[in-house]
Every structure is written in structure tokens, then in C-alpha cells.
Amino acid sequence: MGHIVPTAAGGYRANWRDAAGRQRAKTFPTKREAKAYLAEVETAATRGLYVDPHAGRIRFGAYAARWLTARNDEITTAARDASIMRNHVIARWGTTPLAKIDHLAVQQWVTELGARLSPATVAECYRLTSVVLRSAVRDRLIGHNPCEGVRLSRRRRKDTDDQVITQHELITQLLPAVPDRYRALVGLAGGTGLRWGECAGLRWDALDLATRTLRVVRVAVEVSGHVTDKPYPKSRAGRRVVPLPGFVVELLTEHQDRYPPGASGLVFTSRSGAAVRRTTFRAKVWRPSLIRAGLLGKIVEVGERKVMAHWHDGNGRECSKEFTTAREATEHLVRHAHGGLRFHDYADVRVMPMFARTSCSPGVGARKVSA
């Protein structure tokens, strides 16, 4: 049982022992408040829900670092979460004691993030903050999770969310704009629905061009610019046999003749023979190809040695600028044009059944992709 004693300053100090038998105390301005608090402590201790009022002094950043270290996620998941935690969550809550984080402060923070970050990124920031504080509740450092009940902004659909590219457009418009070395990679993703890691990690021993099939047995994983192999797909369902459309077989056959397999056995490599890096591919191959294919911005000749680039920014405003060469205009659009097909969505596994057919007639095999 605890007890209450008056203090020299005119207040009242509630005294009790925690679950470990250590003496604890907290001072209140009135005896009534001290008795009420002591009753709560004794009730919580009886139910096994006791939380040391001083435990919440631990700073969020220190506890979050322990939480990250203790996890056993996949390397890509761990790298993504560590980046979001470092750039957004720790930047706001790192020096704040766990007990000082309240519901209203979290709600205000989430609202402020929504003004400058995408809804998906805001959701990830909120998720990481919530799971860390939920862990602190389980460790009896705080009494409740202040993230409970926080409202997130909904992702509003845009007019660019329903872009469609047909198989005919893929073959006649996009593929000719892709450099020779990566044309089969883009065709494979579009014709089969393989994700980036499955394409980048594909080896010739998993391909059978005679039977027009490939086996997904490994994926490439890129973290901080370093590409490594993971000897299994993302999920159990990811290990599968995928049929190859005729035009993809033709692209792969030509690719094999033009770029013979190296020691690594990888189907797709960079000019140096190393694994293809997603970040480099996006900036140097994918987005420039979209521009050349007329699927991202527009470049128009306006006179001798002059071209005009047109694009839309993140707010949907139409922009334009004059350049002396198409190359300069393309480099500018790569950095500033908003939207365009993302490779992740372009290679989404939700491929319509007709897409795998070899027919290249317009409208056949239309697939939905996000901007």
C-alpha cells in the first residue's frame, strides 16, 4: 500500500513501491489529487498495467534507435524505414521524451506533413511513429499510444491516375524509344508483369526461350546504390513460371545475340557489365525514353538550333522553356516534368489476360498504369 505525506512547500507527496520493489513518489498541490493518483497506481499494479511515471522521460530518438536495431525485416524494408525515420520522424520527435508526445501534437504534425509530402509518405511517417510508441506501451514506458485516433488525409485521385498504354503502343511507340541495351528489359516487364527486382535479377539459367517460359526464383535488391541478389522472391506466390509473349521472346533472342552472357549470368547488365541500378535506369533510360516516345512532356523544334520543351509541374501548371538542343531539353524534362509512367506501375503484375498475346493490333492488351 502507498501513503501520502505533506511537503514543506505545502503540497502532498504520494509514495508507493513499483513492481520491482523500488520506492517511487510524485508530488501534487492537493491531498485529493495525491489520493486519486495513488488509487490509480494501485489499481494498475493489481491489473498488471502499472507504468512508471518517470519511464517516459526516455527520448523518442533513443528508443526508436533500439526499436530499429531489434527488427529483423528484409534489407529493403529496413533501409526504407530507416530513411523515413531519419528524415522525417526523428527530425520531429527525436529529442522529445516519450511521455511528452500527445495526440494533438501528432495530429498537427501529420497535417503539416500533408502540406509538403505525398499521402503515401505521410502514411509511412505516421505508421513508424505509431509502432514505436505502441512498443513503448508494451514496455510499460508510457500508458497509451497517442497516435490512436489520428486522422490521415485521403489520397485524392488525379486525372493522371488512369493512364493506359496498349500493347500496340508499347511495341510501336515506347520500345523504339528505349536504347538497344535495355529494350528487352522494358519489353519483358510490359509483356509479363515482372517487377523491377525480378527483371534486374533475372539470369539466363531461369529462361527457356524454346518453351517460351521463365522461372522467377531470385530477385535483385538495391540498397544505397548497391545491388545484391536475394535467392527468393518477395513472397511464396512470387516463385512462379511465367509464359513469354512472342514479341518478348524475339526481344530476348536479339538481346542474347547482341549482349552475350557474362560471368554473372545476368540477362540485363550495364555497359560495365554490372547489375543494372534502378536509380540510374530511371534517370538515364526510363524517363528519357518516355520523353522520346511522347509519353512525358513534349519537345518541339521552333527554328534553327532551337527547340521548345513543354511540361507540367507538380501543381499541374503548364511550363515551357527554350533550349538549343533536344538533349538539353530532354535532360531538363527528366528533372522537372511531373507525372509519366512509373516503371513500378508499368510493370504491375495486374496484366490483363489479352496483354500476353502476340497480336499487336491497336487496343489489344490495354493495361492500366499510374502516373
C-alpha positions in Angstrom: 0.0 0.0 0.0 1.1 3.5 -0.7 0.9 6.5 1.6 0.7 10.3 1.4 2.8 12.8 3.3 2.7 16.6 3.3 5.7 18.5 1.9 7.4 21.6 3.3 6.2 23.6 0.3 2.6 23.0 1.2 1.9 20.2 -1.2 1.4 16.4 -0.8 3.6 13.6 -1.9 2.2 10.2 -2.9 4.6 7.4 -2.1 4.5 3.8 -3.4 6.7 0.9 -4.5 6.8 -0.3 -8.1 6.7 -3.9 -9.3 10.4 -4.2 -8.7 10.1 -3.0 -5.1 11.7 0.4 -5.7 10.4 3.4 -3.8 8.5 5.9 -6.1 7.0 9.3 -5.3 5.1 12.1 -7.0 4.1 15.5 -5.6 0.7 17.1 -6.0 -0.7 20.5 -5.0 -3.7 19.0 -3.0 -4.2 15.9 -0.9 -7.2 14.9 -3.0 -5.1 14.7 -6.2 -2.5 12.7 -4.5 -5.0 10.2 -3.2 -6.7 9.9 -6.6 -3.3 9.3 -8.3 -2.2 6.7 -5.7 -5.5 4.9 -6.2 -4.9 4.7 -10.0 -1.3 3.4 -9.4 -2.5 0.7 -7.0 -5.3 -0.4 -9.4 -2.9 -0.5 -12.4 -0.4 -2.5 -10.3 -3.1 -5.0 -9.4 -4.1 -5.5 -13.1 -0.5 -5.7 -14.3 -0.8 -2.4 -16.1 1.5 -0.3 -14.0 3.6 2.3 -15.8 6.4 4.1 -14.0 5.7 7.8 -14.3 9.4 8.5 -14.8 9.9 5.9 -17.5 8.5 8.2 -20.2 11.5 10.5 -19.8 13.3 8.4 -22.4 13.7 10.4 -25.6 11.9 9.2 -28.7 15.1 9.1 -30.8 17.0 6.9 -28.3 14.1 4.4 -28.0 13.4 4.4 -31.8 17.1 3.6 -32.4 16.7 0.5 -30.2 13.5 -0.4 -31.9 15.1 -0.3 -35.4 18.1 -2.4 -34.3 15.8 -5.1 -32.8 13.8 -5.6 -36.0 14.5 -8.5 -38.5 12.9 -7.1 -41.6 14.1 -7.6 -45.2 17.1 -5.4 -46.1 15.0 -3.2 -48.5 12.2 -2.7 -45.9 14.8 -1.9 -43.2 16.6 0.6 -45.4 13.3 2.3 -46.4 12.1 2.5 -42.8 15.4 3.8 -41.6 15.4 6.5 -44.2 11.9 7.7 -43.4 12.6 7.6 -39.7 15.8 9.6 -40.1 14.5 12.2 -42.5 11.0 12.8 -41.1 10.2 11.1 -37.8 13.4 11.6 -35.8 13.7 15.2 -37.2 10.4 16.0 -35.4 10.3 13.7 -32.3 14.0 12.7 -31.7 14.6 14.9 -28.7 11.1 14.7 -27.2 10.5 12.5 -24.2 8.0 9.7 -24.9 5.6 10.9 -22.2 5.5 14.4 -23.7 4.1 13.3 -27.1 0.4 13.8 -27.0 -2.4 13.1 -29.5 -2.9 16.7 -30.6 0.8 17.2 -31.3 0.8 14.1 -33.5 -2.3 15.2 -35.4 -0.8 18.6 -36.0 2.4 17.1 -37.3 0.7 14.7 -39.7 -1.4 17.6 -41.0 1.7 19.7 -41.6 3.5 16.8 -43.4 0.5 16.5 -45.7 1.1 20.0 -47.0 4.5 19.1 -48.4 4.7 15.3 -48.7 2.7 12.7 -50.7 -0.1 10.9 -48.8 1.8 7.7 -49.1 4.9 9.2 -47.4 2.8 10.8 -44.7 1.2 7.4 -44.0 4.6 5.8 -43.6 5.7 8.5 -41.2 2.6 8.0 -39.2 3.0 4.2 -39.2 6.5 4.2 -38.0 5.8 6.7 -35.2 2.8 4.7 -34.1 4.5 1.3 -34.0 7.4 2.8 -32.0 5.0 4.3 -29.4 3.0 1.1 -29.4 6.2 -0.8 -28.5 6.8 1.8 -25.7 3.3 1.0 -24.3 4.1 -2.7 -24.3 7.4 -2.0 -22.5 5.5 0.0 -19.8 7.2 3.2 -20.7 4.0 5.1 -21.4 0.4 4.4 -20.6 -1.2 4.7 -24.0 -0.3 5.3 -27.7 -1.0 9.0 -28.6 -1.2 8.1 -32.3 -4.5 6.3 -31.8 -7.3 8.1 -33.5 -5.1 10.4 -35.6 -6.7 11.1 -39.0 -4.7 11.0 -42.2 -5.5 12.8 -45.4 -7.1 10.7 -48.1 -5.3 10.2 -51.4 -7.3 12.1 -53.9 -7.4 10.6 -57.4 -6.0 12.7 -60.2 -6.7 12.8 -63.9 -3.3 11.1 -64.5 -4.2 8.1 -62.3 -5.9 6.2 -65.2 -3.3 6.4 -68.0 -3.5 3.5 -70.3 -0.9 2.1 -72.7 -1.8 -0.6 -75.2 0.4 -3.4 -76.4 0.4 -1.8 -79.8 1.7 1.5 -78.3 4.3 -0.4 -76.3 5.7 -2.1 -79.4 5.4 0.8 -81.9 5.9 3.8 -79.6 7.7 3.1 -76.4 10.1 0.3 -77.2 11.7 2.1 -80.3 12.5 5.0 -77.9 14.4 2.8 -75.5 18.1 2.3 -76.0 19.0 -1.1 -77.6 20.7 -2.4 -74.4 17.5 -2.0 -72.3 14.8 -2.6 -74.9 14.3 -6.3 -73.9 14.1 -5.3 -70.2 11.3 -2.9 -70.9 9.5 -5.3 -73.2 9.8 -8.1 -70.6 8.3 -6.0 -67.9 5.5 -4.9 -70.1 4.8 -8.3 -71.6 4.9 -10.4 -68.4 4.2 -8.1 -65.5 7.5 -8.8 -63.8 8.6 -6.3 -61.2 11.9 -4.4 -61.3 13.7 -6.7 -59.0 12.6 -9.7 -60.8 13.8 -8.3 -64.2 17.1 -7.0 -62.8 17.9 -10.2 -61.0 16.9 -12.5 -64.0 19.6 -14.9 -65.1 19.8 -16.9 -68.3 19.5 -20.2 -66.4 16.0 -19.2 -65.5 15.0 -18.6 -69.1 13.8 -21.2 -71.6 13.2 -19.4 -74.9 12.4 -22.7 -76.7 9.3 -23.3 -74.5 8.7 -19.5 -74.1 8.8 -19.6 -70.3 10.9 -18.2 -67.5 11.1 -19.1 -63.8 11.1 -16.4 -61.1 13.4 -17.8 -58.5 15.5 -14.8 -57.4 15.3 -11.0 -57.3 17.8 -8.1 -57.3 17.8 -5.9 -54.3 19.2 -2.4 -54.3 20.1 -0.5 -51.2 22.1 2.7 -51.1 23.2 2.2 -54.7 24.5 -1.4 -54.1 22.7 -4.2 -55.9 22.7 -7.7 -54.4 20.9 -11.0 -55.1 18.2 -12.3 -52.9 17.7 -16.1 -53.6 13.9 -16.0 -53.3 11.1 -13.7 -54.4 9.2 -11.3 -52.2 6.5 -13.9 -51.3 5.8 -17.6 -51.7 3.4 -16.7 -54.6 6.3 -14.8 -56.2 8.1 -18.1 -57.1 6.4 -19.0 -60.3 6.7 -19.9 -64.0 5.8 -17.1 -66.4 4.8 -17.6 -70.1 6.5 -15.3 -72.5 4.6 -13.5 -75.3 6.1 -13.9 -78.8 7.4 -10.3 -79.1 9.2 -10.7 -75.8 10.9 -13.9 -77.0 12.1 -12.1 -80.1 13.5 -9.2 -78.0 15.3 -11.6 -75.6 16.7 -13.6 -78.5 18.1 -10.5 -80.1 19.4 -9.3 -76.8 21.2 -12.6 -76.2 23.0 -12.3 -79.6 23.9 -8.7 -79.1 24.9 -8.8 -75.4 26.3 -12.3 -74.7 26.0 -13.5 -71.0 28.9 -12.6 -68.8 30.4 -14.4 -65.8 27.5 -13.2 -63.6 24.9 -14.9 -65.9 22.6 -11.8 -65.6 20.3 -11.2 -68.6 20.5 -7.4 -68.2 23.6 -5.5 -67.3 25.0 -2.0 -67.5 27.7 -1.1 -70.0 30.4 -2.0 -67.4 28.9 -5.5 -67.0 27.5 -4.8 -63.5 23.9 -5.3 -62.4 21.5 -2.5 -63.6 20.8 0.0 -60.8 17.2 1.1 -60.6 18.0 4.7 -59.7 20.4 5.1 -62.6 18.0 3.4 -65.0 15.1 5.7 -64.1 17.1 8.9 -64.7 19.2 7.8 -67.7 17.0 5.3 -69.5 13.3 5.2 -68.4 12.3 8.9 -68.2 14.3 9.9 -71.3 12.6 7.1 -73.2 9.2 8.3 -72.1 10.1 11.8 -73.4 11.3 10.5 -76.8 8.1 8.4 -77.1 5.9 11.4 -76.4 4.6 10.0 -73.1 6.2 12.6 -70.9 6.2 16.3 -71.8 6.9 17.5 -75.4 9.8 18.8 -77.3 9.1 20.8 -80.5 11.6 22.4 -83.0 10.9 26.1 -83.2 13.7 27.2 -85.5 17.3 26.6 -86.5 19.2 25.2 -83.5 16.3 25.9 -81.2 13.8 23.6 -79.5 10.9 24.3 -77.1 10.2 22.0 -74.2 6.7 21.8 -72.7 5.8 20.0 -69.5 3.5 20.2 -66.4 4.9 20.8 -62.9 3.7 19.2 -59.7 0.8 21.6 -59.4 -0.5 20.8 -62.9 0.7 24.1 -64.4 1.9 24.1 -68.0 5.5 25.2 -68.3 7.8 25.8 -71.3 11.4 26.7 -71.9 13.6 27.2 -75.0 16.8 25.2 -75.5 19.5 25.0 -78.1 19.5 21.1 -78.4 17.0 18.3 -77.9 19.4 16.7 -75.5 19.4 19.7 -73.2 15.6 19.8 -73.3 15.4 16.1 -72.5 17.7 16.5 -69.5 15.5 19.3 -68.2 12.3 17.4 -68.6 13.8 14.4 -66.8 14.4 16.6 -63.8 11.3 18.8 -63.9 8.4 17.2 -65.7 5.8 15.8 -63.4 4.0 12.5 -64.0 4.8 10.0 -66.6 4.5 6.2 -66.3 6.4 4.8 -63.3 8.3 1.6 -64.0 6.8 0.0 -60.9 3.2 0.6 -62.1 4.1 -0.1 -65.8 5.3 -3.5 -64.7 2.5 -4.1 -62.3 1.5 -7.7 -62.0 -2.1 -7.0 -62.8 -1.7 -7.5 -66.5 -4.9 -8.0 -68.4 -5.0 -11.5 -70.0 -5.1 -10.3 -73.6 -1.8 -8.4 -73.0 0.2 -11.6 -73.2 -1.0 -12.4 -76.8 1.4 -11.8 -79.6 -1.1 -9.7 -81.6 -0.1 -6.1 -81.9 -3.3 -4.6 -83.1 -4.3 -1.3 -81.6 -6.3 -1.5 -78.4 -5.4 -5.2 -77.7 -3.9 -5.8 -74.3 -4.6 -2.4 -72.9 -3.3 -2.1 -69.3 -3.8 0.4 -66.6 -0.8 2.2 -65.2 -0.4 5.0 -62.7 1.4 8.3 -63.3 
